[in-house]
């Protein structure tokens, strides 16, 4: 993946589709300033907006969710020495819970 943050990714996709910030914000029912802060990395995106955002931007929901998760995990825990071990443990727990 790229070093592009989730907010930068959202902005790039929105601009590539020539969608004004105010229209996307209106469709998400959030303030323009809120979405602008998300794009600038000053505020995290709520997971509740991922599915509607994928429809607005006409992108795969899975790709959007993976980018969101990668960005949040990296931002919050990327500097931890044992991050990979922790992620492996989370994956194991998720697999156990699915059984």
Phi, psi and omega in degrees: 000174184265167176276003178297130178287167179300316179298317177297321178298313179298314180299314180301313180297317180298314181292323177299330180266007180053041179261120178295145179307316184296326180288319178294316178300317180297319180293330177275351183061046174232161176294148176302320181296326179294312179295323177299319178295324176298313182297328180273358179077017180269349182210137178284151176280136175287140180298337180297339183264356184296310182296311177299323180295322178296324178288317180298316182274356180054053177232161182296127181300319180299314180299317180296316181294320179296316177299317179300309181298315180300317180295313182295315180296314180296317181296320184272329189228002187302335182268356180288136185299325185249032181303312182300320178296319178296318179295321177300319179295318177300315180300317178298318179295319179297315179298319178297320182290337180281341183285000000 
